[in-house]
């Protein structure tokens, strides 16, 4: 382990030593780890060439065995979380009143680089970015698992609340689309799988997702777009 010279501060020694730096980074959420690339050349090199521990912290490697969502009853759980008792940013989502579905046996940590909410045992989440408009996200993000431990089945939904730009007197249109995404072989669902699903569905006019995006194009509407994932 590196020793601290008289002319070197403790801070410089820690952030200049990859082994010490990694011990700090693995305790941070993935979005904070990515931000730390700007701290110094050492942090940048440590993050861009991660060890196995840091890869797990960045959701590139599973922390333990994949959760079989059918075994833990999560598929039946997702169907109890519609008919929404509260609203966020004008869009309603949550669980039905009076229903308290059991959480999975093992708590799930959600990837904070992708979602607006961090850690919970059971809830619906909103994606931070539209999968159709995330050019700022490097391709390597597509290899990230969306949860730790990884899950094999998710239900993806989109709600479009549409209001014409030129005529605010017209009623708001809402289009809902839901699709299940299942990882049959492999460790778990990744961000790339969600991205590919959105890209394919948006191009297919006969699907619910396709119809939703087609309405936006045809009527030149601007509105709230919310994408969510249920586990």
LINBEL-V570597 format. One record per residue. N is the residue number from 1. RES is the residue in one letter. PHI is phi in radians with two decimals (999 if undefined). OMEGA is omega as a letter, one per 20 degrees, with the letter a starting at -180 (999 if undefined). D_CENTER is the distance of its C-alpha to the mean C-alpha in Angstrom with 1 decimal. Layout:
# LINBEL-V570597
n | res | phi | omega | d_center
N | RES | PHI | OMEGA | D_CENTER
N | RES | PHI | OMEGA | D_CENTER
This chain:
# LINBEL-V570597
n | res | phi | omega | d_center
1 | X | 999 | a | 36.8
2 | X | -1.19 | r | 37.6
3 | X | -1.65 | a | 40.3
4 | X | -1.62 | r | 40.2
5 | X | -1.38 | a | 43.0
6 | X | -1.12 | a | 45.0
7 | X | -1.54 | a | 43.7
8 | X | -1.98 | r | 40.1
9 | X | -1.31 | r | 38.1
10 | X | -1.10 | r | 36.0
11 | X | -1.08 | r | 32.9
12 | X | -1.10 | a | 33.8
13 | X | -1.17 | a | 34.5
14 | X | -1.16 | a | 31.2
15 | X | -1.34 | r | 29.0
16 | X | -1.76 | r | 31.4
17 | X | -1.94 | a | 31.1
18 | X | -0.95 | a | 28.1
19 | X | -1.12 | r | 28.6
20 | X | -1.21 | a | 28.6
21 | X | -1.08 | a | 25.8
22 | X | -1.14 | r | 23.5
23 | X | -1.06 | r | 24.4
24 | X | -1.41 | a | 23.0
25 | X | -1.10 | a | 19.8
26 | X | -1.16 | r | 18.7
27 | X | -1.54 | a | 18.7
28 | X | -1.64 | r | 16.3
29 | X | -1.20 | a | 12.5
30 | X | -1.02 | a | 11.0
31 | X | -1.16 | r | 11.0
32 | X | -1.26 | r | 14.6
33 | X | -1.07 | r | 15.5
34 | X | -1.07 | r | 14.8
35 | X | -1.10 | a | 16.9
36 | X | -1.17 | r | 19.6
37 | X | -1.04 | a | 20.5
38 | X | -1.45 | a | 22.7
39 | X | -1.14 | a | 24.8
40 | X | -2.82 | r | 27.1
41 | X | -1.13 | a | 27.9
42 | X | -1.17 | r | 27.6
43 | X | -1.14 | r | 24.1
44 | X | -1.08 | a | 23.1
45 | X | -1.14 | a | 24.9
46 | X | -1.13 | a | 23.5
47 | X | -1.32 | a | 19.9
48 | X | -1.36 | r | 20.5
49 | X | -2.19 | a | 22.5
50 | X | -1.29 | r | 20.7
51 | X | -1.38 | r | 22.4
52 | X | -1.10 | a | 21.1
53 | X | -1.11 | a | 20.3
54 | X | -1.27 | r | 18.3
55 | X | -1.11 | r | 16.5
56 | X | -1.16 | r | 15.4
57 | X | -1.14 | r | 14.3
58 | X | -1.66 | r | 12.2
59 | X | 1.20 | r | 10.7
60 | X | -1.54 | r | 13.2
61 | X | -2.19 | r | 15.5
62 | X | -1.24 | r | 15.3
63 | X | -1.38 | r | 16.8
64 | X | -2.77 | a | 18.9
65 | X | -1.02 | r | 19.6
66 | X | -1.09 | r | 17.0
67 | X | -1.38 | r | 16.9
68 | X | -1.45 | a | 18.7
69 | X | -1.15 | r | 17.2
70 | X | -1.18 | a | 20.6
71 | X | -1.10 | a | 22.5
72 | X | -1.53 | r | 20.7
73 | X | 1.33 | a | 21.0
74 | X | -1.27 | a | 17.5
75 | X | -1.10 | r | 18.3
76 | X | -1.19 | r | 21.1
77 | X | -1.10 | a | 19.1
78 | X | -1.11 | a | 16.8
79 | X | -1.35 | r | 20.0
80 | X | -1.68 | a | 21.1
81 | X | -1.92 | r | 18.4
82 | X | -1.97 | a | 19.8
83 | X | 1.03 | b | 22.6
84 | X | -1.61 | a | 21.0
85 | X | -1.48 | a | 23.0
86 | X | -2.51 | a | 21.4
87 | X | -2.18 | r | 19.9
88 | X | -2.32 | a | 17.4
89 | X | 0.92 | r | 18.2
90 | X | 1.50 | a | 20.5
91 | X | -2.00 | a | 18.3
92 | X | -1.62 | r | 18.9
93 | X | -2.84 | a | 16.6
94 | X | 2.81 | r | 17.2
95 | X | -1.94 | a | 19.6
96 | X | -1.10 | r | 23.2
97 | X | -1.08 | r | 25.8
98 | X | 1.45 | a | 27.7
99 | X | -1.85 | r | 25.2
100 | X | -2.26 | a | 23.7
101 | X | -1.12 | a | 22.0
102 | X | -1.25 | r | 21.9
103 | X | -1.30 | r | 18.8
104 | X | -1.10 | a | 18.2
105 | X | -1.14 | a | 20.8
106 | X | -2.01 | r | 18.5
107 | X | -1.02 | a | 16.0
108 | X | -1.92 | r | 12.3
109 | X | -1.73 | a | 10.4
110 | X | -1.60 | a | 6.6
111 | X | -1.22 | a | 5.3
112 | X | -1.27 | r | 6.5
113 | X | -1.28 | a | 6.5
114 | X | -1.88 | a | 3.3
115 | X | -2.02 | a | 3.9
116 | X | -1.41 | r | 7.6
117 | X | -2.09 | a | 8.7
118 | X | -1.58 | a | 9.3
119 | X | -2.08 | r | 11.3
120 | X | -2.85 | r | 13.0
121 | X | -1.48 | a | 14.9
122 | X | -2.91 | r | 14.1
123 | X | -3.06 | r | 12.6
124 | X | -1.54 | a | 10.7
125 | X | -2.17 | r | 7.7
126 | X | -1.87 | r | 7.4
127 | X | -1.23 | r | 5.3
128 | X | -1.22 | a | 7.0
129 | X | -2.30 | r | 8.7
130 | X | -1.19 | r | 10.5
131 | X | -1.04 | a | 10.2
132 | X | -1.48 | a | 13.9
133 | X | -2.45 | a | 14.3
134 | X | -2.19 | a | 12.4
135 | X | -1.11 | a | 15.5
136 | X | -1.27 | a | 15.0
137 | X | -1.51 | r | 12.3
138 | X | -1.07 | r | 14.5
139 | X | -1.06 | a | 14.8
140 | X | -1.14 | r | 14.3
141 | X | -1.08 | a | 10.5
142 | X | -1.13 | r | 10.8
143 | X | -1.52 | r | 12.2
144 | X | -1.33 | r | 9.3
145 | X | -1.28 | a | 8.6
146 | X | -1.45 | r | 5.3
147 | X | -2.47 | r | 7.8
148 | X | -2.23 | i | 11.2
149 | X | -1.08 | r | 13.4
150 | X | -1.10 | r | 11.9
151 | X | -1.90 | a | 12.4
152 | X | -1.71 | a | 14.5
153 | X | -2.41 | r | 14.0
154 | X | -2.36 | r | 11.5
155 | X | -2.00 | a | 12.7
156 | X | -1.85 | a | 11.1
157 | X | -2.36 | r | 13.0
158 | X | -2.37 | r | 14.0
159 | X | -2.17 | r | 16.6
160 | X | -1.94 | r | 18.7
161 | X | -1.78 | a | 21.3
162 | X | -1.94 | r | 23.9
163 | X | -2.29 | r | 26.9
164 | X | -1.01 | a | 29.5
165 | X | -1.21 | a | 30.0
166 | X | -1.58 | a | 33.8
167 | X | -2.44 | a | 34.5
168 | X | -1.28 | r | 32.8
169 | X | -1.38 | r | 35.2
170 | X | -1.24 | a | 33.6
171 | X | -1.17 | r | 31.5
172 | X | -1.27 | r | 27.7
173 | X | -1.75 | r | 26.3
174 | X | -2.11 | r | 23.2
175 | X | -2.11 | a | 21.8
176 | X | -2.02 | r | 19.5
177 | X | -2.46 | a | 18.0
178 | X | -2.35 | r | 16.5
179 | X | -2.59 | r | 16.0
180 | X | -1.57 | r | 15.5
181 | X | -2.13 | a | 14.0
182 | X | -2.21 | r | 15.8
183 | X | -1.67 | a | 16.2
184 | X | -1.29 | a | 19.9
185 | X | -2.24 | a | 20.7
186 | X | 2.09 | a | 18.9
187 | X | -1.41 | a | 16.6
188 | X | -3.13 | a | 13.4
189 | X | -1.30 | r | 10.7
190 | X | -1.95 | r | 9.1
191 | X | -1.08 | r | 7.1
192 | X | -1.08 | r | 10.7
193 | X | -1.12 | r | 11.6
194 | X | -1.15 | a | 9.3
195 | X | -1.04 | a | 10.7
196 | X | -1.12 | r | 14.2
197 | X | -1.11 | r | 14.2
198 | X | -1.11 | a | 13.7
199 | X | -1.07 | a | 16.2
200 | X | -1.21 | a | 18.6
201 | X | -1.18 | a | 18.5
202 | X | -1.18 | a | 19.0
203 | X | -1.52 | a | 22.0
204 | X | -1.71 | a | 23.5
205 | X | -1.13 | a | 25.5
206 | X | -1.41 | r | 26.4
207 | X | -1.53 | r | 23.0
208 | X | -1.10 | r | 21.6
209 | X | -1.11 | r | 18.7
210 | X | -1.07 | r | 21.6
211 | X | -1.11 | a | 23.8
212 | X | -1.09 | a | 21.3
213 | X | -1.27 | r | 20.9
214 | X | -1.14 | r | 24.6
215 | X | -1.07 | r | 25.5
216 | X | -1.07 | a | 23.9
217 | X | -1.23 | a | 25.9
218 | X | -1.15 | a | 29.1
219 | X | -1.80 | r | 29.5
220 | X | 0.87 | a | 28.0
221 | X | -1.67 | r | 26.1
222 | X | -2.12 | a | 23.8
223 | X | -2.84 | a | 21.5
224 | X | -1.29 | r | 18.4
225 | X | -2.01 | r | 15.4
226 | X | -2.21 | r | 12.7
227 | X | -2.02 | a | 10.0
228 | X | -2.36 | r | 8.7
229 | X | -2.34 | r | 7.9
230 | X | -1.99 | r | 10.6
231 | X | -2.03 | 999 | 11.5
